[in-house]
Amino acid sequence: MEKFADIHARAAGRKGGVVALNSILPRPLSARSLARKSDAACLSMMSKCVFRAGFSWNVIDKKWPGFEEAFYGFRPAALVTLPAETWDAYLRDTRIVRSWQKIKTVYENARFVLDTSATHGSFGKFLSGWPCSDQAGLMRYLKQHGARLGGNTGQYFLRFIGKDAFVLTADVVLALQNAGVDISDNPVSKRDLARVQAAFNAWREESGLGYAQISKIAACSCGVNHEIETMRRKMHDIYEVSG
């Protein structure tokens, strides 16, 4: 497998140097800060990522204050007690995107967050305690126990809630394949994800960088070479609206 130092050098060359590359890297939270995330904040971010999937992120982000108001600040304990007629009324609520398949995940994931919090003290503590070296296992857990949290949706949730996590975008997958990791173009099988995790663990050991940073650097090493200022603005906007 290709050394990460070579991938990093290639990404820096494409982005105008190490300083420029560093300016667009993700900013994961410390384990302590992630553990302090409220259950409402976790459910809000889960829901935002679910609603963003297959839809314009800009539209969802602009409407998000309305989502927060409509769903009672995403407080799980409040949402699970709402009567059926309240949930039915969301289909007529112009403050949100009225997709029933996604609306019902708010209830389902509220229950998921509450159950997990009851066991671990809070959902933030649960996320903080799961080792980054087994993100593949955490992804399976989210998919199995949450609603519509599989694939990139679950990965984006981890990234934007502040977990040190990779995201398997098309460019990251291409970087892994170019490095000699034998995975499919859509690495969702247990076999593929085990190989992805092994590659990231090796690069983490080699570089000392976090998983989110390694993921971003890998993406920048291949694929479309976007202008650095465009990427910097995009990163700023994403983290601003994601809290």
N, C-alpha and C positions, 0 to 999 in steps of 0.2 A: 504493500500500500504506500502511496506517495506520502512523503513527510509533510507535516503541516507547515513547516517553515517555507517550503516551496510554494504552497498554496497562498500563504500570507504574503510572500514577496510578489506573487503574480497579482493579487488583489490590490496591493499598495501601488503597484505600477499602473494599474488600470484607473485608479482613483486619484492619482496625483501625489502619492506619497503616504507615509505612515500617519502623519498628523491628520491629513484629510480623511483617510480611512477611519481613524479613531473617532472622528467627529460624527460619524453616522452609525456607530455601534450601539446596540441596545444597552439599557441601563437597568439590569435586574436589581431587585431589592435584596438586602441582607436577609438571612434566615430569620433574624429577630423581627425585622420590619414586616416581613411577609406573615409571620405568625400573628402579628397584631391586626391584620386585615379583618374587618368585621364580616360576619356572615352576609349582611346586606350588600357589602361591596363585592363579595365573591359572587353572589347571585346576580347582581347587576352586570358584572363583566361577563359571566357565563351567558346571560340573556343577550347582551349586546353582540357577542360573537355568534350566537345562534341566528339572530336576526340579520346580521351582516352577511351570512353565508348565502351566496347566490344572489345578492342584492347589492345595490350601490351603497358603499360604506359612507359616502358623503351624506346621502339621504338619511340613513339611520342615525348618523352622528348629529345632524341638525335637528332631528326629531327627538333625540334622547331625553332632553328635559321633560318632554311630554310623556315619554315612557316612564320616567322616574315618578312623575306625578300620578299617572294612571295606575301604576303597580305599587303604590304606597311605599315608595323609596326602596322597593325590593326587599322589604323585611320579611324573611321567610315565615315567621310565626304568624304574621298578619295575613299573608297570602293563602296559607293552607286552610284558614278558617272561613274564607269567602264562600258564600253559597253559590250553587250552580248558575243561578240567574245572573249573578255578577260576572261570571266568566263568559256567559253567553252574550252579555252586553258589550264585551270587548270587541265583538265583531262589528259593532256600530260606532266604536270610539275613534274619532279622527285624530286623537293625540298619538296614536300608534300605527304601525303597519298591521293591517287586519288580515293576517294569515293564521287560520285556526291551528294548523299543524305546528306553527311556532308559538302561538299564544299559549297553547296547552303545555309547552315545555316549561313555561315559567312556573306553573304549579308543580309539575313533576320534578323540576330541579330544586324548587323550594323544599320539597320533601326530602330530596337527596341531600341537600345542604344541612337540613335539620338533623337527619339521621346520622350523618357523618360527624356533625358537631357534637352530638350527644355522646359519641364514642371517644372523640379526640379532644374535646374542649372547645374547639371552634374549627371551622373549615380552613382558616388560615394556618392554624397549628398543624392540621392534617397535611396540607400542602408543604409546609416548611419541613416537616419531619420525613417526607418521602425523599430518598436520596436521588440527586440529579443523575447519578450514574445508572439509574434504572428508570429513566423517563419512559421507556417503552412499556414498562409495567404500569406506570401511572396512567399512561394513555389508555391501556386496556381497561383499567379500573374505571376511568371516566366514561368510556364507551359502554361498559357493562352496566354501570350503576346510574349514570346520568342519562339525560334525554338529548339526543342529537349532539353529543359531545365527542363523536368519533372523528377520525380524519384530521384535517387541518383546523377544524373548528376547535377541537380540544387543545391542539397545539397553540393556536392563537390565544385561547383563554389563558393558558399557562404563561405565555410570553407577556401578555398585557396585564395580568394580575400581579406580575413581578417575579414569577419563578424563573430561575436560570434555566431556560429551555430552548432547545432547537426547534425550528419550524421547517418542515420538509416541503419547501416551495420547489418549483420546477428547477430553478437554478441550483439549489442545494442538492437536489437529487442528481443533477448533471455533474456537479462537482464531486460527489461521492463516486459516481460511476467513472468519471475521468481519473479519479485517484486509485481505481482498481477494486472498488467495492462492488461485488456481484449482487446487484439488486435490480428489481424491475423498475420501469418508469413510474409506476404507482406503488410504492413500497408500503403495503398495508398488511401483508401476511406476517405471521409470527416469525418466520424465518428471516424475511427481509428486515424487519424492525430489529431483530437481534443483531444482524450485521451492521445496521446503521448505528445502533447503540455502541457496539464494539469499536467502530471507527471513531465515534465522538469521544469515547472514553480514552482511546489511544492518543488522540489529538489533544485532549485535555491534559493527559499526563506529560506529553511532549512540550506543550506550549505554556501551561500554567494559566491559560485563559479560561473564561467561563463558557458554558455550552451555548448561550445565546450569542456571545461574541464570535465564537468559532463558526456558528451557523451563518451569521451575517458575512463574515470574511469569506467563507466558502462560496456564498452566493455571489459575492463581488468578484470572485476569481474567474468567472465564466459567464456565458449568456450575454444578454444585452447590457452594454456598458453605459448606464444612465449617467447624466451629468451630476457631479457631486453636490452642487447647490440644490438641484431638484430633489435628490435623495435626502439631503439635510432637512429641507423644508417638510418633506413627507414624514420623516422620523419625528420631527418636532410636532407636527399636527397630530400624528397618531398617538403619541404619548400624552399630549395635552388633553385630547378628548377621552383618552383611556384612563386618565387619572394616575 
